[in-house]
C-alpha cells in the first residue's frame, strides 16, 4: 500500500516562498535536519507552482 505524500510544515513555508523566486526557497532547505527530506524539497520546489495551481 502506498504511503500518503506528507511534508513538514517548514517545507510548506518554502513552497509558499517559491511563488516569488526559486533560489531563496532552495537555499532555505539548508536548515532541514534530514538529508532525504532536504533533497526531496529541492526537487519539488521548482514545480510547486504547478502543484498549487
N, C-alpha and C positions, 0 to 999 in steps of 0.2 A: 504494500500500500504506500502511496506517495505521501511524503511529508508536506504539510501546508507551507507556503512561502511566508516566512516571517523575517522581519528585520528589526534591529534595535531602534530605540527612539532617537539616538544620536544619528543613525543612518537616515532616518526620516527628515531630520533637520538638514542634513547635507543634500538630500534630494530636493528640498524646497529651495536651498541656496542655488541649486543648479539652474533654476529658471533665469537667473541673472547672468551667470558665467560658469562654465565647467571647471576652470582651473582652480578657483578658490575652494570649490566643493571637493575636488580631488585632493588638494593639499590638506583639507580638513580631516581627511581619513587618517592622518598621522597619529591622532590621539587615540585611535581604537586599539584595544589591547590584543585582540585576536587577529593574527595574520590572515587566516582564511576569510574572516569577515571583512577585513580591510580590502583584500583583493576582490571579493565579491562586490563591494560597494564601488570600487574603482571601475569595474566593468559595467556596472548598472548605471552609474551617474550620467554618461553621455546619452543614454536612452530614456532618461526619466521624463523628458518632455513628451515622448511618445506614450509612456505608461499612463501619465495622468491626464492626457487629453482625451 
